[in-house]
Structure formats: structure tokens, C-alpha cells
């Protein structure tokens, strides 16, 4: 069986990206690996691997539409920005960019 073990994301400054994504997703830095962010309390889950070469986008799932609105505003307050997007009718996602311009979606 396969599982998602890591997401690799290209960033221009690992320290800045680590600060944003650790606050956004409540992740902790891996000992002796500043580019790896892990779920807290040794909980199982996907690792976020920050990389200055590769590029990726994330889909972040909210509990419902109300939670989606709250999460979008929280992420914007942390430094994300809303992205102009041609949304299809009935879209259940909001496209944002992190401080490095990496696109990600918050999905209800």
C-alpha cells in the first residue's frame, strides 16, 4: 500500500518558508534537518520537504465552508495572498499563494 510520505515544495528562503508553513499547518522542524517539517508529537502524517529547486502545490482540506472562510483569513494573516483565478461555477476551493508565490488551494 502506498501513502503520501512527503510533499516537496520549492522556496526561495527555507527559513522564511519554514516559519510560514509550520505556523499554517502546526508542523515542527525535524532535528538536524531544517528543511523537513513534521506533524507534532510524533504523530503519523505527511512530511513537508522544503526545497530550493522543486515546485509543487498543496490542497488543504477544511472541515466545511465556514471553516474554509476562517482558514483562508488565518492564512492571509500569516502572509498568504489571494490569487486571481478563473473559478468554475460552484467551486469548493480558494486559491492562495504563500509568501514565495507557491500556489495552494483551501478546499471545503
C-alpha positions in Angstrom: 0.0 0.0 0.0 1.3 3.5 -0.9 0.8 6.6 1.3 1.9 10.1 0.8 5.1 10.4 2.7 6.3 13.9 1.8 5.4 16.9 -0.3 8.3 18.7 -1.8 8.0 22.5 -2.3 10.4 24.9 -4.0 11.1 28.0 -1.9 13.5 30.9 -2.2 14.3 31.0 1.5 13.9 27.9 3.6 13.9 29.8 7.0 11.0 32.1 5.9 9.1 29.2 4.3 9.6 27.1 7.4 8.2 29.9 9.6 5.1 30.3 7.4 4.3 26.6 6.9 5.0 25.5 10.4 2.5 28.1 11.7 0.0 27.4 8.9 -0.1 23.7 9.4 1.1 23.3 13.0 4.2 21.3 11.9 7.5 21.0 13.7 11.1 21.2 12.4 12.9 17.9 12.2 16.0 17.6 14.3 19.2 18.2 12.2 17.0 18.7 9.1 15.8 22.3 8.9 14.2 21.7 5.5 11.8 19.0 6.9 8.6 19.8 8.7 6.8 17.0 10.5 3.5 16.6 12.4 3.8 17.4 16.1 4.0 14.9 18.9 5.5 12.3 16.6 2.0 11.8 15.1 1.9 9.9 11.8 1.4 12.1 8.8 2.8 13.6 5.7 6.2 15.4 5.9 6.6 18.7 4.1 10.0 18.9 2.5 11.2 22.4 1.6 13.4 22.6 -1.4 15.1 25.5 -3.3 14.8 23.6 -6.7 11.5 21.8 -6.9 7.9 23.2 -7.2 4.6 21.7 -6.1 1.1 22.8 -4.9 -0.9 21.7 -2.0 -4.6 21.1 -1.5 -5.5 21.9 2.1 -8.9 20.5 3.2 -11.1 22.4 5.6 -14.0 20.9 7.6 -16.7 22.8 5.8 -17.4 26.2 4.1 -17.4 28.1 7.4 -14.1 26.6 8.4 -12.8 27.3 4.9 -13.5 31.0 5.3 -11.9 31.1 8.7 -8.8 29.2 7.5 -8.4 31.4 4.4 -8.4 34.5 6.6 -6.0 32.9 9.0 -3.6 32.0 6.2 -3.8 35.5 4.7 -3.0 36.9 8.2 0.1 34.7 8.2 1.4 36.1 4.9 -0.5 34.2 2.2 -2.3 36.2 -0.5 -5.4 35.6 -2.6 -4.7 34.8 -6.2 -6.8 36.0 -9.2 -8.4 32.8 -10.5 -11.0 31.8 -13.1 -13.1 29.7 -10.7 -15.7 27.3 -12.2 -19.3 27.6 -11.1 -19.8 26.0 -7.7 -16.1 25.8 -7.0 -15.3 24.5 -3.5 -11.8 25.8 -3.4 -10.0 29.1 -2.8 -6.6 29.6 -4.5 -3.9 31.3 -2.4 -0.2 31.8 -2.7 2.3 31.6 0.1 4.9 34.3 0.7 7.1 32.7 -2.0 4.3 32.7 -4.6 3.7 28.9 -4.3 0.0 28.3 -5.2 -2.2 26.2 -2.9 -5.9 25.6 -2.5 -8.1 25.6 0.6 -10.9 23.2 -0.1 -14.3 23.0 1.7 
